Amino acid sequence: MSRDDRRPQAATTSSLEGVDAADCSEVLGRVFFFLDNELDQADCAQIEHHLEECGPCLARYDLERTVKTLVARSCSERAPETLRQRVMVSIREVQVEIVRRDPSS
């Protein structure tokens, strides 16, 4: 399964038997790690299994995956060089101010 195609097949039943709220909470708490392919194979299998059984979690997963894809597309542009320079100057100014305020430095 490729990184972008991690969409489990939907369950053929709309019943949520065997799926409890604690499982849903745990899965939804790890869905971003799952989307980013940052979980080991056993955790991925557990989440995939849950998503096959739980329509609401699958819907939330699909929403998060869609948002992540849209954000990734939107963030591919590079900021203009003048803006980048202004941001770097502002960061340096804050760093200098912090050093001046910190008596232990």
Secondary structure, 3 states (H helix, E strand, C coil): CCHHHCCCCCCCCCCCCCCCHHHHHHHHHHHHHHHCCCCCHHHHHHHHHHHHHCHHHHHHHHHHHHHHHHHHHHCCCCCCHHHHHHHHHHHHHHHHHHHHHCCCC
